[in-house]
Amino acid sequence: MAKTNPFKFIQEVRTETSKVTWPTRRETAVTTVMVFIMVMIASIFFLIADQLMSWGIGLLLGIGG
């Protein structure tokens, strides 16, 4: 296994980091808002699905109202 000089490694990391296209502040904000919206939609969906399955299993086992 070849040994790597730490200073060369840091230099290569800096070179690769400079090639990255970083998102703008606006892109980051929009993406963050979209993630929160999708999380809310998914949580509502799973709440409704859980309630329906609970109700259906209750009826199936005869313990539902």
PDB file of N, CA, C and O in Angstrom:
ATOM      1  N   MET A   1       0.845  -1.173   0.000  1.00  0.00           N
ATOM      2  CA  MET A   1       0.000   0.000   0.000  1.00  0.00           C
ATOM      3  C   MET A   1       0.894   1.240   0.000  1.00  0.00           C
ATOM      4  O   MET A   1       1.789   1.375   0.835  1.00  0.00           O
ATOM      5  N   ALA A   2       0.640   2.132  -0.938  1.00  0.00           N
ATOM      6  CA  ALA A   2       1.479   3.313  -1.090  1.00  0.00           C
ATOM      7  C   ALA A   2       1.153   4.336  -0.004  1.00  0.00           C
ATOM      8  O   ALA A   2      -0.010   4.551   0.338  1.00  0.00           O
ATOM      9  N   LYS A   3       2.187   4.953   0.524  1.00  0.00           N
ATOM     10  CA  LYS A   3       1.988   5.998   1.523  1.00  0.00           C
ATOM     11  C   LYS A   3       1.767   7.321   0.803  1.00  0.00           C
ATOM     12  O   LYS A   3       2.377   7.595  -0.230  1.00  0.00           O
ATOM     13  N   THR A   4       0.889   8.129   1.365  1.00  0.00           N
ATOM     14  CA  THR A   4       0.568   9.409   0.758  1.00  0.00           C
ATOM     15  C   THR A   4       1.039  10.531   1.677  1.00  0.00           C
ATOM     16  O   THR A   4       0.850  10.484   2.893  1.00  0.00           O
ATOM     17  N   ASN A   5       1.641  11.514   1.080  1.00  0.00           N
ATOM     18  CA  ASN A   5       2.069  12.679   1.826  1.00  0.00           C
ATOM     19  C   ASN A   5       0.835  13.480   2.251  1.00  0.00           C
ATOM     20  O   ASN A   5       0.013  13.814   1.397  1.00  0.00           O
ATOM     21  N   PRO A   6       0.675  13.801   3.548  1.00  0.00           N
ATOM     22  CA  PRO A   6      -0.518  14.534   3.998  1.00  0.00           C
ATOM     23  C   PRO A   6      -0.671  15.903   3.325  1.00  0.00           C
ATOM     24  O   PRO A   6      -1.790  16.340   3.055  1.00  0.00           O
ATOM     25  N   PHE A   7       0.440  16.571   3.057  1.00  0.00           N
ATOM     26  CA  PHE A   7       0.355  17.882   2.419  1.00  0.00           C
ATOM     27  C   PHE A   7      -0.133  17.753   0.976  1.00  0.00           C
ATOM     28  O   PHE A   7      -0.892  18.595   0.496  1.00  0.00           O
ATOM     29  N   LYS A   8       0.298  16.711   0.298  1.00  0.00           N
ATOM     30  CA  LYS A   8      -0.170  16.470  -1.068  1.00  0.00           C
ATOM     31  C   LYS A   8      -1.656  16.133  -1.062  1.00  0.00           C
ATOM     32  O   LYS A   8      -2.408  16.563  -1.937  1.00  0.00           O
ATOM     33  N   PHE A   9      -2.067  15.357  -0.060  1.00  0.00           N
ATOM     34  CA  PHE A   9      -3.474  15.005   0.064  1.00  0.00           C
ATOM     35  C   PHE A   9      -4.326  16.265   0.247  1.00  0.00           C
ATOM     36  O   PHE A   9      -5.345  16.428  -0.424  1.00  0.00           O
ATOM     37  N   ILE A  10      -3.913  17.148   1.146  1.00  0.00           N
ATOM     38  CA  ILE A  10      -4.654  18.386   1.390  1.00  0.00           C
ATOM     39  C   ILE A  10      -4.703  19.229   0.127  1.00  0.00           C
ATOM     40  O   ILE A  10      -5.734  19.833  -0.169  1.00  0.00           O
ATOM     41  N   GLN A  11      -3.624  19.282  -0.614  1.00  0.00           N
ATOM     42  CA  GLN A  11      -3.587  20.039  -1.864  1.00  0.00           C
ATOM     43  C   GLN A  11      -4.574  19.446  -2.875  1.00  0.00           C
ATOM     44  O   GLN A  11      -5.276  20.189  -3.561  1.00  0.00           O
ATOM     45  N   GLU A  12      -4.631  18.128  -2.968  1.00  0.00           N
ATOM     46  CA  GLU A  12      -5.565  17.480  -3.894  1.00  0.00           C
ATOM     47  C   GLU A  12      -7.010  17.713  -3.473  1.00  0.00           C
ATOM     48  O   GLU A  12      -7.884  17.911  -4.316  1.00  0.00           O
ATOM     49  N   VAL A  13      -7.258  17.688  -2.167  1.00  0.00           N
ATOM     50  CA  VAL A  13      -8.614  17.950  -1.677  1.00  0.00           C
ATOM     51  C   VAL A  13      -9.033  19.373  -2.033  1.00  0.00           C
ATOM     52  O   VAL A  13     -10.159  19.596  -2.479  1.00  0.00           O
ATOM     53  N   ARG A  14      -8.142  20.327  -1.841  1.00  0.00           N
ATOM     54  CA  ARG A  14      -8.461  21.715  -2.199  1.00  0.00           C
ATOM     55  C   ARG A  14      -8.721  21.853  -3.695  1.00  0.00           C
ATOM     56  O   ARG A  14      -9.624  22.584  -4.102  1.00  0.00           O
ATOM     57  N   THR A  15      -7.947  21.163  -4.507  1.00  0.00           N
ATOM     58  CA  THR A  15      -8.146  21.213  -5.955  1.00  0.00           C
ATOM     59  C   THR A  15      -9.515  20.656  -6.330  1.00  0.00           C
ATOM     60  O   THR A  15     -10.232  21.251  -7.135  1.00  0.00           O
ATOM     61  N   GLU A  16      -9.876  19.513  -5.748  1.00  0.00           N
ATOM     62  CA  GLU A  16     -11.174  18.902  -6.055  1.00  0.00           C
ATOM     63  C   GLU A  16     -12.325  19.755  -5.534  1.00  0.00           C
ATOM     64  O   GLU A  16     -13.364  19.858  -6.187  1.00  0.00           O
ATOM     65  N   THR A  17     -12.150  20.369  -4.358  1.00  0.00           N
ATOM     66  CA  THR A  17     -13.192  21.217  -3.780  1.00  0.00           C
ATOM     67  C   THR A  17     -13.443  22.439  -4.654  1.00  0.00           C
ATOM     68  O   THR A  17     -14.579  22.904  -4.756  1.00  0.00           O
ATOM     69  N   SER A  18     -12.403  22.960  -5.281  1.00  0.00           N
ATOM     70  CA  SER A  18     -12.589  24.125  -6.145  1.00  0.00           C
ATOM     71  C   SER A  18     -13.376  23.775  -7.409  1.00  0.00           C
ATOM     72  O   SER A  18     -13.927  24.665  -8.056  1.00  0.00           O
ATOM     73  N   LYS A  19     -13.434  22.503  -7.763  1.00  0.00           N
ATOM     74  CA  LYS A  19     -14.175  22.071  -8.957  1.00  0.00           C
ATOM     75  C   LYS A  19     -15.668  21.890  -8.687  1.00  0.00           C
ATOM     76  O   LYS A  19     -16.458  21.780  -9.625  1.00  0.00           O
ATOM     77  N   VAL A  20     -16.053  21.858  -7.427  1.00  0.00           N
ATOM     78  CA  VAL A  20     -17.453  21.614  -7.061  1.00  0.00           C
ATOM     79  C   VAL A  20     -18.293  22.840  -7.394  1.00  0.00           C
ATOM     80  O   VAL A  20     -17.875  23.974  -7.158  1.00  0.00           O
ATOM     81  N   THR A  21     -19.482  22.604  -7.944  1.00  0.00           N
ATOM     82  CA  THR A  21     -20.430  23.685  -8.188  1.00  0.00           C
ATOM     83  C   THR A  21     -21.340  23.772  -6.971  1.00  0.00           C
ATOM     84  O   THR A  21     -22.218  22.932  -6.776  1.00  0.00           O
ATOM     85  N   TRP A  22     -21.118  24.797  -6.155  1.00  0.00           N
ATOM     86  CA  TRP A  22     -21.879  24.944  -4.925  1.00  0.00           C
ATOM     87  C   TRP A  22     -23.218  25.614  -5.211  1.00  0.00           C
ATOM     88  O   TRP A  22     -23.278  26.519  -6.043  1.00  0.00           O
ATOM     89  N   PRO A  23     -24.288  25.198  -4.546  1.00  0.00           N
ATOM     90  CA  PRO A  23     -25.595  25.829  -4.771  1.00  0.00           C
ATOM     91  C   PRO A  23     -25.614  27.247  -4.191  1.00  0.00           C
ATOM     92  O   PRO A  23     -24.888  27.566  -3.249  1.00  0.00           O
ATOM     93  N   THR A  24     -26.462  28.079  -4.781  1.00  0.00           N
ATOM     94  CA  THR A  24     -26.616  29.433  -4.266  1.00  0.00           C
ATOM     95  C   THR A  24     -27.466  29.394  -2.999  1.00  0.00           C
ATOM     96  O   THR A  24     -28.071  28.374  -2.669  1.00  0.00           O
ATOM     97  N   ARG A  25     -27.497  30.510  -2.307  1.00  0.00           N
ATOM     98  CA  ARG A  25     -28.313  30.602  -1.085  1.00  0.00           C
ATOM     99  C   ARG A  25     -29.788  30.387  -1.414  1.00  0.00           C
ATOM    100  O   ARG A  25     -30.513  29.740  -0.658  1.00  0.00           O
ATOM    101  N   ARG A  26     -30.222  30.934  -2.547  1.00  0.00           N
ATOM    102  CA  ARG A  26     -31.630  30.786  -2.946  1.00  0.00           C
ATOM    103  C   ARG A  26     -31.949  29.319  -3.258  1.00  0.00           C
ATOM    104  O   ARG A  26     -32.987  28.810  -2.833  1.00  0.00           O
ATOM    105  N   GLU A  27     -31.069  28.640  -3.993  1.00  0.00           N
ATOM    106  CA  GLU A  27     -31.295  27.221  -4.308  1.00  0.00           C
ATOM    107  C   GLU A  27     -31.371  26.382  -3.031  1.00  0.00           C
ATOM    108  O   GLU A  27     -32.198  25.477  -2.916  1.00  0.00           O
ATOM    109  N   THR A  28     -30.499  26.695  -2.082  1.00  0.00           N
ATOM    110  CA  THR A  28     -30.514  25.961  -0.814  1.00  0.00           C
ATOM    111  C   THR A  28     -31.821  26.202  -0.070  1.00  0.00           C
ATOM    112  O   THR A  28     -32.404  25.265   0.474  1.00  0.00           O
ATOM    113  N   ALA A  29     -32.289  27.450  -0.041  1.00  0.00           N
ATOM    114  CA  ALA A  29     -33.536  27.777   0.654  1.00  0.00           C
ATOM    115  C   ALA A  29     -34.728  27.077   0.000  1.00  0.00           C
ATOM    116  O   ALA A  29     -35.572  26.507   0.690  1.00  0.00           O
ATOM    117  N   VAL A  30     -34.794  27.120  -1.324  1.00  0.00           N
ATOM    118  CA  VAL A  30     -35.906  26.489  -2.040  1.00  0.00           C
ATOM    119  C   VAL A  30     -35.903  24.980  -1.808  1.00  0.00           C
ATOM    120  O   VAL A  30     -36.954  24.382  -1.575  1.00  0.00           O
ATOM    121  N   THR A  31     -34.742  24.377  -1.872  1.00  0.00           N
ATOM    122  CA  THR A  31     -34.640  22.931  -1.648  1.00  0.00           C
ATOM    123  C   THR A  31     -35.050  22.572  -0.228  1.00  0.00           C
ATOM    124  O   THR A  31     -35.730  21.567  -0.016  1.00  0.00           O
ATOM    125  N   THR A  32     -34.648  23.372   0.741  1.00  0.00           N
ATOM    126  CA  THR A  32     -35.008  23.122   2.135  1.00  0.00           C
ATOM    127  C   THR A  32     -36.510  23.202   2.332  1.00  0.00           C
ATOM    128  O   THR A  32     -37.097  22.349   2.998  1.00  0.00           O
ATOM    129  N   VAL A  33     -37.139  24.222   1.759  1.00  0.00           N
ATOM    130  CA  VAL A  33     -38.598  24.362   1.862  1.00  0.00           C
ATOM    131  C   VAL A  33     -39.284  23.169   1.214  1.00  0.00           C
ATOM    132  O   VAL A  33     -40.246  22.637   1.767  1.00  0.00           O
ATOM    133  N   MET A  34     -38.804  22.740   0.052  1.00  0.00           N
ATOM    134  CA  MET A  34     -39.413  21.591  -0.618  1.00  0.00           C
ATOM    135  C   MET A  34     -39.280  20.316   0.221  1.00  0.00           C
ATOM    136  O   MET A  34     -40.198  19.497   0.251  1.00  0.00           O
ATOM    137  N   VAL A  35     -38.159  20.146   0.893  1.00  0.00           N
ATOM    138  CA  VAL A  35     -37.977  18.975   1.753  1.00  0.00           C
ATOM    139  C   VAL A  35     -38.993  19.004   2.885  1.00  0.00           C
ATOM    140  O   VAL A  35     -39.613  17.982   3.183  1.00  0.00           O
ATOM    141  N   PHE A  36     -39.174  20.163   3.523  1.00  0.00           N
ATOM    142  CA  PHE A  36     -40.156  20.257   4.607  1.00  0.00           C
ATOM    143  C   PHE A  36     -41.570  19.987   4.118  1.00  0.00           C
ATOM    144  O   PHE A  36     -42.348  19.328   4.806  1.00  0.00           O
ATOM    145  N   ILE A  37     -41.911  20.492   2.932  1.00  0.00           N
ATOM    146  CA  ILE A  37     -43.243  20.240   2.371  1.00  0.00           C
ATOM    147  C   ILE A  37     -43.438  18.749   2.109  1.00  0.00           C
ATOM    148  O   ILE A  37     -44.488  18.195   2.433  1.00  0.00           O
ATOM    149  N   MET A  38     -42.427  18.092   1.523  1.00  0.00           N
ATOM    150  CA  MET A  38     -42.543  16.656   1.251  1.00  0.00           C
ATOM    151  C   MET A  38     -42.630  15.842   2.543  1.00  0.00           C
ATOM    152  O   MET A  38     -43.344  14.842   2.597  1.00  0.00           O
ATOM    153  N   VAL A  39     -41.912  16.262   3.572  1.00  0.00           N
ATOM    154  CA  VAL A  39     -41.988  15.575   4.866  1.00  0.00           C
ATOM    155  C   VAL A  39     -43.397  15.704   5.444  1.00  0.00           C
ATOM    156  O   VAL A  39     -43.939  14.735   5.976  1.00  0.00           O
ATOM    157  N   MET A  40     -43.989  16.886   5.342  1.00  0.00           N
ATOM    158  CA  MET A  40     -45.354  17.078   5.846  1.00  0.00           C
ATOM    159  C   MET A  40     -46.345  16.215   5.070  1.00  0.00           C
ATOM    160  O   MET A  40     -47.220  15.585   5.664  1.00  0.00           O
ATOM    161  N   ILE A  41     -46.209  16.186   3.750  1.00  0.00           N
ATOM    162  CA  ILE A  41     -47.120  15.370   2.932  1.00  0.00           C
ATOM    163  C   ILE A  41     -46.960  13.891   3.278  1.00  0.00           C
ATOM    164  O   ILE A  41     -47.953  13.179   3.429  1.00  0.00           O
ATOM    165  N   ALA A  42     -45.724  13.428   3.404  1.00  0.00           N
ATOM    166  CA  ALA A  42     -45.487  12.020   3.736  1.00  0.00           C
ATOM    167  C   ALA A  42     -46.026  11.683   5.124  1.00  0.00           C
ATOM    168  O   ALA A  42     -46.604  10.614   5.319  1.00  0.00           O
ATOM    169  N   SER A  43     -45.844  12.583   6.087  1.00  0.00           N
ATOM    170  CA  SER A  43     -46.331  12.287   7.440  1.00  0.00           C
ATOM    171  C   SER A  43     -47.852  12.235   7.482  1.00  0.00           C
ATOM    172  O   SER A  43     -48.421  11.396   8.181  1.00  0.00           O
ATOM    173  N   ILE A  44     -48.518  13.119   6.745  1.00  0.00           N
ATOM    174  CA  ILE A  44     -49.981  13.077   6.687  1.00  0.00           C
ATOM    175  C   ILE A  44     -50.449  11.799   6.006  1.00  0.00           C
ATOM    176  O   ILE A  44     -51.404  11.167   6.457  1.00  0.00           O
ATOM    177  N   PHE A  45     -49.780  11.417   4.924  1.00  0.00           N
ATOM    178  CA  PHE A  45     -50.136  10.184   4.229  1.00  0.00           C
ATOM    179  C   PHE A  45     -50.011   8.975   5.152  1.00  0.00           C
ATOM    180  O   PHE A  45     -50.919   8.146   5.217  1.00  0.00           O
ATOM    181  N   PHE A  46     -48.885   8.872   5.868  1.00  0.00           N
ATOM    182  CA  PHE A  46     -48.682   7.718   6.739  1.00  0.00           C
ATOM    183  C   PHE A  46     -49.609   7.754   7.952  1.00  0.00           C
ATOM    184  O   PHE A  46     -49.991   6.698   8.455  1.00  0.00           O
ATOM    185  N   LEU A  47     -49.977   8.937   8.432  1.00  0.00           N
ATOM    186  CA  LEU A  47     -50.956   9.028   9.515  1.00  0.00           C
ATOM    187  C   LEU A  47     -52.302   8.473   9.057  1.00  0.00           C
ATOM    188  O   LEU A  47     -52.927   7.678   9.760  1.00  0.00           O
ATOM    189  N   ILE A  48     -52.739   8.895   7.880  1.00  0.00           N
ATOM    190  CA  ILE A  48     -54.021   8.412   7.350  1.00  0.00           C
ATOM    191  C   ILE A  48     -53.957   6.912   7.072  1.00  0.00           C
ATOM    192  O   ILE A  48     -54.894   6.186   7.405  1.00  0.00           O
ATOM    193  N   ALA A  49     -52.872   6.437   6.469  1.00  0.00           N
ATOM    194  CA  ALA A  49     -52.734   5.009   6.181  1.00  0.00           C
ATOM    195  C   ALA A  49     -52.732   4.192   7.470  1.00  0.00           C
ATOM    196  O   ALA A  49     -53.346   3.127   7.525  1.00  0.00           O
ATOM    197  N   ASP A  50     -52.058   4.672   8.493  1.00  0.00           N
ATOM    198  CA  ASP A  50     -52.011   3.972   9.778  1.00  0.00           C
ATOM    199  C   ASP A  50     -53.396   3.929  10.423  1.00  0.00           C
ATOM    200  O   ASP A  50     -53.801   2.899  10.962  1.00  0.00           O
ATOM    201  N   GLN A  51     -54.108   5.030  10.368  1.00  0.00           N
ATOM    202  CA  GLN A  51     -55.447   5.062  10.958  1.00  0.00           C
ATOM    203  C   GLN A  51     -56.393   4.116  10.217  1.00  0.00           C
ATOM    204  O   GLN A  51     -57.190   3.416  10.842  1.00  0.00           O
ATOM    205  N   LEU A  52     -56.303   4.097   8.888  1.00  0.00           N
ATOM    206  CA  LEU A  52     -57.168   3.197   8.111  1.00  0.00           C
ATOM    207  C   LEU A  52     -56.842   1.730   8.382  1.00  0.00           C
ATOM    208  O   LEU A  52     -57.746   0.907   8.526  1.00  0.00           O
ATOM    209  N   MET A  53     -55.552   1.402   8.452  1.00  0.00           N
ATOM    210  CA  MET A  53     -55.179   0.016   8.747  1.00  0.00           C
ATOM    211  C   MET A  53     -55.590  -0.378  10.159  1.00  0.00           C
ATOM    212  O   MET A  53     -56.031  -1.505  10.382  1.00  0.00           O
ATOM    213  N   SER A  54     -55.454   0.527  11.104  1.00  0.00           N
ATOM    214  CA  SER A  54     -55.860   0.250  12.483  1.00  0.00           C
ATOM    215  C   SER A  54     -57.367   0.005  12.545  1.00  0.00           C
ATOM    216  O   SER A  54     -57.829  -0.925  13.205  1.00  0.00           O
ATOM    217  N   TRP A  55     -58.116   0.846  11.855  1.00  0.00           N
ATOM    218  CA  TRP A  55     -59.573   0.690  11.824  1.00  0.00           C
ATOM    219  C   TRP A  55     -59.959  -0.634  11.160  1.00  0.00           C
ATOM    220  O   TRP A  55     -60.822  -1.355  11.660  1.00  0.00           O
ATOM    221  N   GLY A  56     -59.310  -0.952  10.023  1.00  0.00           N
ATOM    222  CA  GLY A  56     -59.622  -2.192   9.309  1.00  0.00           C
ATOM    223  C   GLY A  56     -59.278  -3.428  10.109  1.00  0.00           C
ATOM    224  O   GLY A  56     -60.057  -4.381  10.126  1.00  0.00           O
ATOM    225  N   ILE A  57     -58.141  -3.442  10.769  1.00  0.00           N
ATOM    226  CA  ILE A  57     -57.751  -4.601  11.584  1.00  0.00           C
ATOM    227  C   ILE A  57     -58.680  -4.717  12.781  1.00  0.00           C
ATOM    228  O   ILE A  57     -59.033  -5.824  13.188  1.00  0.00           O
ATOM    229  N   GLY A  58     -59.079  -3.583  13.350  1.00  0.00           N
ATOM    230  CA  GLY A  58     -60.035  -3.615  14.470  1.00  0.00           C
ATOM    231  C   GLY A  58     -61.343  -4.243  14.055  1.00  0.00           C
ATOM    232  O   GLY A  58     -61.912  -5.047  14.793  1.00  0.00           O
ATOM    233  N   LEU A  59     -61.826  -3.884  12.875  1.00  0.00           N
ATOM    234  CA  LEU A  59     -63.072  -4.480  12.378  1.00  0.00           C
ATOM    235  C   LEU A  59     -62.875  -5.968  12.080  1.00  0.00           C
ATOM    236  O   LEU A  59     -63.749  -6.784  12.372  1.00  0.00           O
ATOM    237  N   LEU A  60     -61.750  -6.310  11.510  1.00  0.00           N
ATOM    238  CA  LEU A  60     -61.461  -7.705  11.143  1.00  0.00           C
ATOM    239  C   LEU A  60     -61.399  -8.594  12.382  1.00  0.00           C
ATOM    240  O   LEU A  60     -61.885  -9.724  12.356  1.00  0.00           O
ATOM    241  N   LEU A  61     -60.816  -8.105  13.448  1.00  0.00           N
ATOM    242  CA  LEU A  61     -60.683  -8.910  14.659  1.00  0.00           C
ATOM    243  C   LEU A  61     -61.871  -8.765  15.597  1.00  0.00           C
ATOM    244  O   LEU A  61     -61.927  -9.415  16.641  1.00  0.00           O
ATOM    245  N   GLY A  62     -62.826  -7.905  15.224  1.00  0.00           N
ATOM    246  CA  GLY A  62     -64.029  -7.767  16.024  1.00  0.00           C
ATOM    247  C   GLY A  62     -63.859  -6.920  17.271  1.00  0.00           C
ATOM    248  O   GLY A  62     -64.695  -6.980  18.172  1.00  0.00           O
ATOM    249  N   ILE A  63     -62.795  -6.131  17.343  1.00  0.00           N
ATOM    250  CA  ILE A  63     -62.612  -5.295  18.524  1.00  0.00           C
ATOM    251  C   ILE A  63     -62.893  -3.826  18.219  1.00  0.00           C
ATOM    252  O   ILE A  63     -62.742  -2.965  19.086  1.00  0.00           O
ATOM    253  N   GLY A  64     -63.300  -3.549  16.988  1.00  0.00           N
ATOM    254  CA  GLY A  64     -63.601  -2.178  16.593  1.00  0.00           C
ATOM    255  C   GLY A  64     -65.011  -1.812  16.944  1.00  0.00           C
ATOM    256  O   GLY A  64     -65.845  -2.679  17.208  1.00  0.00           O
ATOM    257  N   GLY A  65     -65.283  -0.512  16.947  1.00  0.00           N
ATOM    258  CA  GLY A  65     -66.604  -0.025  17.312  1.00  0.00           C
ATOM    259  C   GLY A  65     -67.517  -0.056  16.203  1.00  0.00           C
ATOM    260  O   GLY A  65     -68.679   0.325  16.349  1.00  0.00           O
TER     261      GLY A  65
END
